[in-house]
Amino acid sequence: MVDKPIGEEIRNRFPRLTMSLVMAIIFYLISTIVPPLMDDIFLPGINFNAGMLVGTIALIFTAIFLIRALADGLVLSDILTDIFVKRLGIKEERSPRRAARDAIYIIVVILITTALYPIINTLEPNLSDALSIGTTYVALAIILILIYDIGRILYRIVERKAESMADGLAKMTDRMKNRE
């Protein structure tokens, strides 16, 4: 399979992600609004009412659309993480060294955020509360992106090692069969 250019991937995935989320919200609303309206309707031969059946089916469709959104969201998050990490000036290498650098960046973000709080608290109370919350969320977002990048790097390293082991086992098995 040939990789698509990043722009084309975003143009394909973002509308699908948006529509999957919209459909999930619609089916979730159906699952919460419709069952109470159908409380008095019972299906013959079935122990539960029609509202419960409609609610359950709507929740199943909600889950299906959320899974579709998750699949597209993961691809988009990979692309956005790559863009963000490049903007930070981190090289594109996929190595334990890069994961270690990401861990150092996490520590730096925590230290900078912690150092900003005394400065922010000297401002007017309403402004300092808003800035404290904003600073916390920005730091948390950066930390989550870096943790995600570390996870991706470690996953690819383990995946490569597993593929290497599988190749070695396959070659060993082939040699044993050829001896027979």
Phi, psi and chi 1 to 4 in degrees:
 res  aa     phi    psi   chi1   chi2   chi3   chi4
   1 MET       -  131.5 -174.9  167.9  124.4      -
   2 VAL   -88.7  133.9  177.4      -      -      -
   3 ASP   -69.6  138.8  -70.9  -25.9      -      -
   4 LYS   -82.8  154.4  -64.8  179.8 -176.0  177.9
   5 PRO   -60.5  152.0  -19.3   27.2      -      -
   6 ILE   -59.5  -43.9  -68.0  173.6      -      -
   7 GLY   -60.3  -42.3      -      -      -      -
   8 GLU   -67.3  -39.4 -176.6  179.8  -23.3      -
   9 GLU   -61.8  -43.5 -168.1   72.4   41.5      -
  10 ILE   -65.2  -43.1  -68.2  172.6      -      -
  11 ARG   -62.2  -31.7  -83.6 -169.1  -71.8  -78.2
  12 ASN   -81.6  -42.8  -71.5  -22.2      -      -
  13 ARG   -80.1  -39.2  -62.0  -86.6 -177.9  172.2
  14 PHE   -62.8  -45.9 -171.3   73.6      -      -
  15 PRO   -62.9  -37.9  -21.3   30.6      -      -
  16 ARG   -64.1  -41.8  -80.4 -173.0    0.4 -162.4
  17 LEU   -61.8  -45.9  170.9   69.7      -      -
  18 THR   -61.6  -47.6  -55.4      -      -      -
  19 MET   -66.6  -36.8  -75.7  -49.7  -59.9      -
  20 SER   -63.9  -41.7  -66.9      -      -      -
  21 LEU   -66.5  -41.0  -70.8  174.3      -      -
  22 VAL   -62.1  -45.1  167.1      -      -      -
  23 MET   -65.4  -38.0  -67.0  -57.4  -67.0      -
  24 ALA   -62.9  -42.1      -      -      -      -
  25 ILE   -64.7  -42.5  -69.8  169.5      -      -
  26 ILE   -61.4  -48.0  -70.9  170.4      -      -
  27 PHE   -67.6  -32.8  -82.0  108.4      -      -
  28 TYR   -65.2  -42.7  178.3   73.9      -      -
  29 LEU   -62.7  -40.0  -69.4  174.2      -      -
  30 ILE   -60.5  -42.1  -71.1  171.2      -      -
  31 SER   -68.0  -22.3   75.0      -      -      -
  32 THR   -97.5  -28.9   56.8      -      -      -
  33 ILE   -90.4  -43.2  -65.7  170.6      -      -
  34 VAL   -70.7  -45.1  172.1      -      -      -
  35 PRO   -54.4  -43.7  -29.5   36.9      -      -
  36 PRO   -64.1  -28.7  -21.3   29.8      -      -
  37 LEU   -72.7  -20.3  -61.2  174.8      -      -
  38 MET  -109.6   21.2  -61.1  178.1   74.4      -
  39 ASP   -59.6  -31.1  -87.5  -14.9      -      -
  40 ASP   -87.8   -4.6  -62.5  -27.9      -      -
  41 ILE   -97.1  118.1  -57.5  172.2      -      -
  42 PHE  -113.6  141.6  -76.8   89.0      -      -
  43 LEU   -89.6  132.0  -61.3  175.6      -      -
  44 PRO   -65.5  134.8   16.6  -23.2      -      -
  45 GLY    84.2   -2.0      -      -      -      -
  46 ILE  -119.6  139.3  -59.5  177.9      -      -
  47 ASN   -76.7   -9.7  -96.1   -6.6      -      -
  48 PHE  -122.2  164.7   56.1   90.7      -      -
  49 ASN   -83.7  168.8   63.4   21.8      -      -
  50 ALA   -66.2  -32.9      -      -      -      -
  51 GLY   -60.4  -40.5      -      -      -      -
  52 MET   -65.7  -39.2 -173.8  176.5 -166.4      -
  53 LEU   -64.5  -46.4  179.0   64.2      -      -
  54 VAL   -63.1  -43.0  169.3      -      -      -
  55 GLY   -61.8  -42.2      -      -      -      -
  56 THR   -65.6  -44.7  -56.5      -      -      -
  57 ILE   -64.0  -41.4  -69.1  171.0      -      -
  58 ALA   -63.7  -38.4      -      -      -      -
  59 LEU   -66.7  -34.9  -79.8  176.8      -      -
  60 ILE   -64.0  -44.0  -69.5  170.2      -      -
  61 PHE   -65.5  -36.2  -80.8  110.4      -      -
  62 THR   -58.5  -46.6  -58.9      -      -      -
  63 ALA   -62.4  -41.2      -      -      -      -
  64 ILE   -61.0  -46.8  -69.7  169.1      -      -
  65 PHE   -69.4  -32.4  -78.7  107.4      -      -
  66 LEU   -67.3  -36.4  -76.1  175.8      -      -
  67 ILE   -65.9  -42.1  -69.8  168.5      -      -
  68 ARG   -62.0  -42.4  -75.2 -175.8   55.3  177.0
  69 ALA   -64.1  -38.9      -      -      -      -
  70 LEU   -62.7  -42.5  178.8   64.7      -      -
  71 ALA   -61.1  -46.6      -      -      -      -
  72 ASP   -69.2  -36.9  -70.3  -30.0      -      -
  73 GLY   -63.7  -36.9      -      -      -      -
  74 LEU   -65.4  -41.4  -73.1  174.5      -      -
  75 VAL   -64.9  -45.5  171.6      -      -      -
  76 LEU   -64.9  -36.7  -71.3  173.4      -      -
  77 SER   -67.5  -34.3   67.9      -      -      -
  78 ASP   -61.6  -45.3  -84.4  -12.4      -      -
  79 ILE   -64.1  -47.4  -67.8  169.2      -      -
  80 LEU   -66.5  -35.9  -66.6  175.5      -      -
  81 THR   -64.6  -43.0  -59.8      -      -      -
  82 ASP   -59.7  -43.7  -76.3  -18.7      -      -
  83 ILE   -63.9  -46.2  -68.9  169.8      -      -
  84 PHE   -63.3  -44.4 -179.2   76.7      -      -
  85 VAL   -65.5  -37.4  167.7      -      -      -
  86 LYS   -65.4  -37.1  -76.3  178.5 -172.5  175.0
  87 ARG   -66.0  -29.8  -63.7  -87.2  172.4  156.8
  88 LEU   -73.6  -11.6  -73.8  177.3      -      -
  89 GLY    91.0   14.5      -      -      -      -
  90 ILE   -84.9  134.3  -58.4  172.4      -      -
  91 LYS   -65.4  159.5  -66.5  178.9 -175.7  173.6
  92 GLU   -80.4    1.8 -174.8   49.1   37.8      -
  93 GLU   -59.8  148.7   63.6 -171.9  -87.4      -
  94 ARG  -113.0   82.3  -59.3 -103.3 -174.9 -115.1
  95 SER  -140.7  166.9   68.0      -      -      -
  96 PRO   -59.0  -29.0  -22.9   31.2      -      -
  97 ARG   -63.4  -41.1 -174.3  176.6  -63.2  149.4
  98 ARG   -66.9  -39.7  175.8  164.7  162.3 -166.5
  99 ALA   -62.2  -38.6      -      -      -      -
 100 ALA   -65.7  -40.1      -      -      -      -
 101 ARG   -62.7  -40.7  -91.7 -167.1 -126.1  126.1
 102 ASP   -60.7  -40.2  -76.3  -11.3      -      -
 103 ALA   -63.6  -38.9      -      -      -      -
 104 ILE   -65.4  -41.3  -68.8  169.6      -      -
 105 TYR   -60.7  -37.3  -77.2  129.4      -      -
 106 ILE   -61.5  -45.4  -70.3  171.5      -      -
 107 ILE   -62.5  -41.5  -66.9  168.6      -      -
 108 VAL   -63.2  -42.9  167.9      -      -      -
 109 VAL   -61.0  -43.2  167.5      -      -      -
 110 ILE   -63.0  -43.9  -68.6  170.0      -      -
 111 LEU   -65.1  -43.3  -69.5  173.8      -      -
 112 ILE   -64.8  -43.2  -70.3  172.6      -      -
 113 THR   -61.7  -44.2  -55.8      -      -      -
 114 THR   -64.0  -37.7  -55.2      -      -      -
 115 ALA   -70.8  -27.1      -      -      -      -
 116 LEU   -75.0  -26.9  -75.5  176.1      -      -
 117 TYR   -59.1  -45.3  -78.3  124.2      -      -
 118 PRO   -62.3  -35.7  -21.2   29.6      -      -
 119 ILE   -67.7  -43.7  -62.1  168.7      -      -
 120 ILE   -64.3  -36.8  -68.9  172.5      -      -
 121 ASN   -69.4  -14.4  -73.1  -26.4      -      -
 122 THR   -79.2  -12.1   62.3      -      -      -
 123 LEU   -80.4  176.3  -58.0  172.8      -      -
 124 GLU   -56.4  141.0 -177.9 -177.5  -34.6      -
 125 PRO   -54.3  -44.7  -26.5   33.2      -      -
 126 ASN   -63.8  -42.6  -69.2  -24.2      -      -
 127 LEU   -70.1  -40.0 -177.9   61.4      -      -
 128 SER   -66.5  -37.0   69.7      -      -      -
 129 ASP   -63.3  -45.9  -69.9  -16.4      -      -
 130 ALA   -64.2  -43.3      -      -      -      -
 131 LEU   -66.9  -36.8  -80.4  175.4      -      -
 132 SER   -62.3  -46.3  -67.8      -      -      -
 133 ILE   -64.6  -44.9  -67.6  170.3      -      -
 134 GLY   -61.4  -43.9      -      -      -      -
 135 THR   -61.6  -42.5  -56.6      -      -      -
 136 THR   -61.5  -45.7  -58.5      -      -      -
 137 TYR   -67.7  -39.4  -75.3  134.0      -      -
 138 VAL   -64.2  -45.3  167.8      -      -      -
 139 ALA   -62.2  -42.9      -      -      -      -
 140 LEU   -62.1  -42.0 -177.9   61.6      -      -
 141 ALA   -62.0  -44.2      -      -      -      -
 142 ILE   -64.0  -42.7  -68.3  170.9      -      -
 143 ILE   -63.6  -42.8  -71.0  169.2      -      -
 144 LEU   -63.2  -39.4  -71.6  174.7      -      -
 145 ILE   -63.8  -43.3  -70.5  169.3      -      -
 146 LEU   -67.7  -38.5  -68.9  170.0      -      -
 147 ILE   -64.0  -40.8  -72.2  172.1      -      -
 148 TYR   -61.5  -42.1  178.0   75.8      -      -
 149 ASP   -64.0  -41.2 -168.0   46.2      -      -
 150 ILE   -60.3  -44.2  -69.4  170.0      -      -
 151 GLY   -60.4  -42.5      -      -      -      -
 152 ARG   -62.7  -43.0  -92.7 -171.0  -21.9  165.3
 153 ILE   -63.0  -48.2  -68.4  167.4      -      -
 154 LEU   -63.6  -38.6  -65.3  177.3      -      -
 155 TYR   -60.9  -45.7  176.2   83.2      -      -
 156 ARG   -66.2  -36.0  -72.2 -176.2  178.8  143.2
 157 ILE   -64.6  -48.3  -70.3  170.3      -      -
 158 VAL   -63.7  -39.3  169.7      -      -      -
 159 GLU   -62.2  -44.0 -176.1 -179.6   42.4      -
 160 ARG   -62.6  -42.2  -90.1 -169.2 -115.1  124.0
 161 LYS   -64.0  -41.7  -63.0  -68.6 -176.8 -170.1
 162 ALA   -65.2  -41.2      -      -      -      -
 163 GLU   -63.4  -39.6  -73.7  173.2   -3.0      -
 164 SER   -63.5  -43.6  171.5      -      -      -
 165 MET   -64.7  -40.0  -74.0  178.8   60.8      -
 166 ALA   -64.4  -40.9      -      -      -      -
 167 ASP   -62.5  -43.0  -72.9  -17.0      -      -
 168 GLY   -63.0  -43.5      -      -      -      -
 169 LEU   -64.8  -39.2  -71.0  172.3      -      -
 170 ALA   -64.8  -42.0      -      -      -      -
 171 LYS   -65.0  -40.8  -72.3  176.9 -175.8  175.8
 172 MET   -64.3  -41.0 -172.0  171.3   66.1      -
 173 THR   -65.0  -41.2  -54.4      -      -      -
 174 ASP   -62.7  -41.2  -72.0  -16.6      -      -
 175 ARG   -65.6  -38.5  -83.0 -174.7  -95.2  152.1
 176 MET   -67.2  -37.6  -68.8  176.7   76.9      -
 177 LYS   -69.0  -35.5  -79.3 -171.5  175.8 -176.6
 178 ASN   -68.9  -26.7  -71.0  -23.2      -      -
 179 ARG   -72.3  -27.2  -71.6 -178.0 -171.8  170.8
 180 GLU   -73.5      -  -66.1  175.0   -1.5      -
